[in-house]
Amino acid sequence: MYIGYYDHTNSSTIHTYKKTTFQADRRSKRYRTKWLRLLVIGVLMLAAFTSGAIIHAYAGDKSVLDPNTYSKVIVTSGDTLWRIADEYAPEHEDIRHYLNDLMKLNKLKSSTIQAGDVLLLPKRD
């Protein structure tokens, strides 16, 4: 940036000089520092959010860890998940809900089970 000034000794000439680089550098440094702070804050917020999401995703169901909240059954030949759910589900509960909880508790992706499998049964009041 150029700034003009008037020279009193020679009235017909207007001299120009370049603004000192010190002032421009100081502004540039402040600008960079501001954006660097914002970037660091953003990265820290992203890290905190990601950590929280990971912890939440991998924090298991506490009922699985507590043996008082489930019982076990060993699958025999001819058993199906539907029959087991029908047998152990409380009368007031929809079998589909109990079956869904049974599959989640045992981390089953399908309703296929085999003789000898040990299933955890969610206890209901």
MIPAPA-845812 format. One record per residue (C-alpha): residue in three letters; residue number from 1; x negated, z, y negated. Coordinates in nm, 3 decimals. Example, Ala and Ser with C-alpha at 12.3 -4.5 7.8 and 13.67 -1.06 7.14 Angstrom:
('ALA',1,(-1.230,0.780,0.450)),
('SER',2,(-1.367,0.714,0.106)),
END
This chain:
('MET',1,(0.000,0.000,0.000)),
('TYR',2,(-0.137,-0.093,-0.341)),
('ILE',3,(-0.080,0.093,-0.664)),
('GLY',4,(-0.137,-0.057,-1.008)),
('TYR',5,(-0.279,0.127,-1.306)),
('TYR',6,(-0.358,0.033,-1.664)),
('ASP',7,(-0.718,0.034,-1.786)),
('HIS',8,(-0.736,0.151,-2.152)),
('THR',9,(-1.074,-0.011,-2.213)),
('ASN',10,(-0.958,-0.360,-2.127)),
('SER',11,(-0.591,-0.401,-2.216)),
('SER',12,(-0.550,-0.741,-2.055)),
('THR',13,(-0.639,-0.631,-1.702)),
('ILE',14,(-0.431,-0.430,-1.460)),
('HIS',15,(-0.643,-0.297,-1.179)),
('THR',16,(-0.511,-0.224,-0.835)),
('TYR',17,(-0.651,0.002,-0.573)),
('LYS',18,(-0.554,0.080,-0.220)),
('LYS',19,(-0.385,0.413,-0.163)),
('THR',20,(-0.622,0.652,0.000)),
('THR',21,(-0.622,0.646,0.374)),
('PHE',22,(-0.621,1.026,0.376)),
('GLN',23,(-0.258,1.045,0.260)),
('ALA',24,(-0.147,0.773,0.499)),
('ASP',25,(-0.332,0.936,0.788)),
('ARG',26,(-0.175,1.272,0.711)),
('ARG',27,(0.176,1.124,0.719)),
('SER',28,(0.096,0.931,1.034)),
('LYS',29,(-0.037,1.245,1.202)),
('ARG',30,(0.275,1.442,1.109)),
('TYR',31,(0.492,1.162,1.246)),
('ARG',32,(0.298,1.152,1.575)),
('THR',33,(0.303,1.532,1.605)),
('LYS',34,(0.680,1.537,1.554)),
('TRP',35,(0.741,1.277,1.824)),
('LEU',36,(0.493,1.442,2.059)),
('ARG',37,(0.679,1.774,2.024)),
('LEU',38,(1.010,1.603,2.094)),
('LEU',39,(0.861,1.429,2.397)),
('VAL',40,(0.721,1.756,2.537)),
('ILE',41,(1.054,1.933,2.485)),
('GLY',42,(1.237,1.646,2.654)),
('VAL',43,(1.001,1.648,2.952)),
('LEU',44,(1.036,2.027,2.989)),
('MET',45,(1.416,2.003,2.975)),
('LEU',46,(1.414,1.724,3.234)),
('ALA',47,(1.185,1.929,3.461)),
('ALA',48,(1.410,2.235,3.428)),
('PHE',49,(1.722,2.032,3.504)),
('THR',50,(1.560,1.860,3.802)),
('SER',51,(1.431,2.190,3.942)),
('GLY',52,(1.774,2.346,3.909)),
('ALA',53,(1.939,2.050,4.080)),
('ILE',54,(1.691,2.058,4.368)),
('ILE',55,(1.729,2.433,4.415)),
('HIS',56,(2.107,2.400,4.407)),
('ALA',57,(2.103,2.113,4.658)),
('TYR',58,(1.877,2.289,4.907)),
('ALA',59,(2.018,2.637,4.870)),
('GLY',60,(2.202,2.664,5.197)),
('ASP',61,(2.540,2.809,5.261)),
('LYS',62,(2.487,3.186,5.283)),
('SER',63,(2.755,3.215,5.549)),
('VAL',64,(2.528,3.023,5.789)),
('LEU',65,(2.258,3.286,5.744)),
('ASP',66,(2.489,3.580,5.805)),
('PRO',67,(2.567,3.618,6.180)),
('ASN',68,(2.879,3.820,6.097)),
('THR',69,(3.050,3.514,5.954)),
('TYR',70,(3.046,3.301,6.269)),
('SER',71,(3.063,3.317,6.645)),
('LYS',72,(2.923,3.082,6.911)),
('VAL',73,(3.079,2.868,7.180)),
('ILE',74,(2.905,2.662,7.448)),
('VAL',75,(3.057,2.318,7.502)),
('THR',76,(3.166,2.249,7.860)),
('SER',77,(3.238,1.918,8.029)),
('GLY',78,(3.553,1.758,7.888)),
('ASP',79,(3.554,1.961,7.564)),
('THR',80,(3.619,1.786,7.234)),
('LEU',81,(3.582,1.910,6.880)),
('TRP',82,(3.955,1.873,6.830)),
('ARG',83,(4.031,2.092,7.133)),
('ILE',84,(3.779,2.355,7.021)),
('ALA',85,(3.919,2.350,6.668)),
('ASP',86,(4.273,2.379,6.805)),
('GLU',87,(4.173,2.673,7.024)),
('TYR',88,(3.976,2.873,6.766)),
('ALA',89,(4.147,2.787,6.437)),
('PRO',90,(4.383,3.052,6.298)),
('GLU',91,(4.751,2.969,6.336)),
('HIS',92,(4.812,2.950,5.962)),
('GLU',93,(4.523,2.707,5.900)),
('ASP',94,(4.539,2.330,5.927)),
('ILE',95,(4.323,2.217,6.220)),
('ARG',96,(4.172,1.937,6.010)),
('HIS',97,(4.032,2.188,5.760)),
('TYR',98,(3.893,2.404,6.038)),
('LEU',99,(3.743,2.097,6.208)),
('ASN',100,(3.583,1.990,5.879)),
('ASP',101,(3.428,2.336,5.834)),
('LEU',102,(3.316,2.333,6.198)),
('MET',103,(3.139,1.999,6.149)),
('LYS',104,(2.973,2.114,5.825)),
('LEU',105,(2.857,2.442,5.977)),
('ASN',106,(2.700,2.260,6.273)),
('LYS',107,(2.575,1.969,6.061)),
('LEU',108,(2.759,1.713,6.273)),
('LYS',109,(2.799,1.360,6.142)),
('SER',110,(3.055,1.260,6.405)),
('SER',111,(3.296,1.440,6.635)),
('THR',112,(3.092,1.351,6.944)),
('ILE',113,(2.967,1.657,7.135)),
('GLN',114,(2.809,1.697,7.478)),
('ALA',115,(2.831,1.960,7.749)),
('GLY',116,(2.575,2.234,7.687)),
('ASP',117,(2.585,2.206,7.307)),
('VAL',118,(2.612,2.539,7.129)),
('LEU',119,(2.852,2.532,6.835)),
('LEU',120,(2.887,2.789,6.561)),
('LEU',121,(3.248,2.872,6.485)),
('PRO',122,(3.344,2.985,6.137)),
('LYS',123,(3.522,3.320,6.146)),
('ARG',124,(3.847,3.347,5.960)),
('ASP',125,(4.038,3.657,5.858)),
END
